[in-house]
Structure formats: C-alpha cells, structure tokens
Amino acid sequence: MNSDPRSLSFEPLSPLSFLDRAAAVHGSRIAVVDGDRRWTYAEFRDRCRRLAGALAPLAEGRPVAILAPNTHVMLEAAHGVPWAGAPLVTINTRLSADEVIYILEHSESAVLLHDPQLDELVTTVVDRMAQPPRLVRAGPGDGGSYENLLAEATPMGIAPADERSLLSINYTSGTTGRPKGVMYHHRGAYLQALAMVAHTGLTASSAYLWTVPMFHCNGWTFPWAVTAAGAKHVCLPKVDAAVAWRLIREDAVTHLCGAPAVLSMLVNAPEAPDRHAGSDVIRFVIGGAPASPSLLAAADNMGIDVTQVYGLTETYGPAMLCDWHPEWSKLPTEDRSRLRARQGVANFVGLTARVVGTDGRDVPADGATMGEILLRGNNLMLGYFKDEAATIAAAPDGWFRSGDLGVLHPDGYLELRDRSKDVIISGGENITSIEVEQAIASHPAVLEVAVVGAPDDRWGEVPVAFVVLRPAAKASEQDIVDHVRSRLARFKVPKRVVFGELPRTSTGKIQKHVLREREWAGRARRIA
Ligand code: AMP
C-alpha cells in the first residue's frame, strides 16, 4: 500500500489505460471492424492482453517490430506490445529490404510481427540478417497461427511505473541519409491522444476509418484516441477509394485522417457522392504535406469538414491545427479555403509555436516575414534512439527545430511557406534527397548527382535527379532508375533523370535551390 498522500493525485499517464476504461464502460459495443470480422471492446482488450502474454517471453523487454497494413493486428500491437513491457517499432511497409534491415538492427528488435502479404520482403530481410528477430506471422492468410497464439496465451498487461518510459520508436527519414528512431513515451502519447479526441470531436458515436498508415507516428496516436472515446475503429488495409466510400456508408464513418493525396483520391473518385448525405458530417483531418486551396474547396463543396493539422514524427503527428472559429463558416467559400489552408496554432498540449528568423529573433506577426517553426511542449519526443548528438542538434536550446519555414499572421495563426531541410514529401511520405543521391552515386558511371523535389499533381512532389556521368562512362535514365529501385523503396525512385552540368557557386558547391526553382518555374508556366 502506498501511504504517501500525494499518490492520491498521481498515476503515471499511459494511453493503455484508455483500453481498460473502454472495456469497462463500452465493453459490449463494437471496437474494431476489419472486413467481415468485428470485436467488442471487451474482446479487443482481451486480445491485446493475450498478445502481450504471448510476446513478453519472446521479447524479454526488447522492442517488437511490426510490418503490416492497417489491420486489426496493428491495433492490437499498439496496445499488446507495450503491455508486454516492450517498445513498439512500426515499420513502413513500402521500404526496401535494406531499409527494413537497418531499422531492425538499429532498434535491436527481438521479434518481428508481420502480415502474410509481406512474406516475400520478410524472407529477403531474414536471409540477409546475421541475427534475425523471431518471426510471428499475423493476419489474413496466416492459416490461423495468430489466433492460436492468442488462444494459448495467458493474458497480461504491464502498466509503466514511469510515465516517461519508452512506448514506441518511430523511424523517420530526417535530413541525413539514415532514418532516425523517434522515441515516444507513455505520457506524451496519452496527452496527444486526448488532444486529438477533443480537437476532432471524437465521441462514443464516432466511427474512424483507418486511412492514415499506423506505421506513421503510430497513426498520429489515433489507435489510443479512438479507443479513449469508445468510438469504432474501421480498418482499411489498402487505401482504395471505392472500398473507402463503401465503408463510409456501411459503417457510418464520421472521422478520417490523411495526407492531401488521400483526400484528393476520395474527392475525385467516381464513387464520390455529389454531396455527402450521411446522417453525420464527415470530418477529414488533413496533414503531412501542403494541401491546395482548390482541394480544400472541392471537399468543402462535397460537405466534408476539413481540418488542417501540421506536425512531424517528432511531435507524435499533429502538433498544430487550424482551430476553426465558428464565425468563419459564414464567410464565402474562397475566404473559408484561404483560412483553412493555414496550419494554425498549437494543440492543447503543446506550447505556442514560435517562428524565428535567421537572426534568432521571433518574426513579427505580419503574415509576410518568414522564419523557421520552433516547437516545444508535452507532445515532443524523448529524443532520437541511440543518437544523442542528433537529439541535441534538433533542440539545442529546448526548442525543436522543425526545418519548416512559415509566417505568423496577425491573429497568431501560422502558415507554412517552405522548407529549409532537404526533404521531399511525396504523397505524405518523406524522402531525404541525400539518401536518393547516395543510391545514385553508388552507380559506377555516376560522377555527381543532385536530387530535388519537383511539383506533381497527384503526389504533390516527386524526386527528380540531375546527374553528371564520369568521362567516357555511359548510363541511361533507365539504368539509373533500375539501380535506385534495387536499393530503395519505390516511392523514392526518381521520376526523371536529367543528364548534364550542375549549377554551382563560385566555390564549386552545387546550387540545389537553382534546380528546384527551375522545376517549380516550369510548373508556373504550365499553369499560366
Ligand atoms: P513526418 O515526420 O514524416 O511526419 O513529416 C513531417 C513534415 O511533413 C513536416 O516537417 C512538414 O514539412 C510536412 N508537413 C506536415 N504537415 C503539413 C501540412 N499541414 N502542410 C504542409 N506540410 C506539412
């Protein structure tokens, strides 16, 4: 018994407690829908606790990685893995074998849970590793092995003694060639999840469609947020507009999140209604990449309520949001879209974001002076796993440097304008130009290379490579593309390869901004 009177008012915060509560309060209500299977909150909790019981002896406190699309297994892992006392490592299913091996080795994962859809990738990975993790096949087509594992396990759940203990490690392509492991803790995920519930209006009547991959920032903390609200999770293993619209109708979906590419796909699908006619408004939380005002207007006309959010893996996803003033709804469409295109203000659990100029001073709130966005608050990462130098560099004075550039409007709402970091964002996926450059430079015919983001109607941006070949060496565009494809995920492969001289400064440094400006000016000409 704890006789310290202060213990009365202190319990370590953990998002796992939401599932205990949901099972107690909403036990007989539907928690998870995946294809034609559905489970109540009581069943969902039991399955997660059994998964914990099965994994604990295999992991012995070391991380458990998972490679799976948005199935019920992902939701169970978000609770079951930490309940086993092991940090969760979700891996982007689009990565190449080499990239997956790097993450498994760097995180020192003891177990890899994987969907049978990814058997081929996992076999290649395991064959190439000296000490591969223990494999657990889980998901449709596993021949019942996952269900047997759960049936035979003894339910358990370890609550963290320290709320700042490691909950998960999320690998992100930052500004260097290799991905960095962003460490989340229980307290941060708990607070961020509650902020998501409140800001997006999730209740026990809500149904959440899983369009954001749970391998990105733990699905922006929605595995825990939706559970906290006692709302219904509707799984969507593959983002397909026809299936999404069918589920929106059949399961009365009220909420979904995603990058602009996902909203664009939904709005432009032949199955899209002229106007959404469900009983409730659909709320789409958009973020991860810049959204065009025309897309926001098209969604608005369809009766979809769009909320823009902004954040990074380092901030558990949405750190800021365009907090909507009800009065703005009465404005003409054009004004509404202009306001909606702003990334807004910090959420409940972050501190007011700062915009700082190159002189280190906060910029005036004039809607014109640009600066870098600095973030701090209860939804910032613990740091990068096994990389103290990068952690210090990211927040040298206690304020996290986002690498995003923006302006502050007179009403305190922030708007992104550019990025200072060398990152290309394609369909919401981050690509570090350096990693693509390194892959191209490893081709024997290549002397020099620069990779920049070029505009693309579907993906927002796509990588384009500018290559100088060695004297007398030969390589075609296809040779370079094939070379990169064998090393990196497909979405990182350049869409074009341009051969020729590179623009340089007087000291010989490649001027990537000149290449970038050329690509974007070409677009301006096409639009005009
Ligand atoms: P990630 O760490 O993969 O989640 O990527 C974070 C980056 O995505 C940010 O640093 C931004 O450059 C970009 N990003 C996120 N949200 C938005 C948004 N609403 N508008 C424009 N860019 C965004």
Residues whose N, C-alpha, C, O or C-beta is under 5 A from the ligand:
A	BS01	AMP	T172 I286 G287 G288 A289 P290 A291 V309 Y310 G311 L312 T313 S402 D404 L416 G428 N430
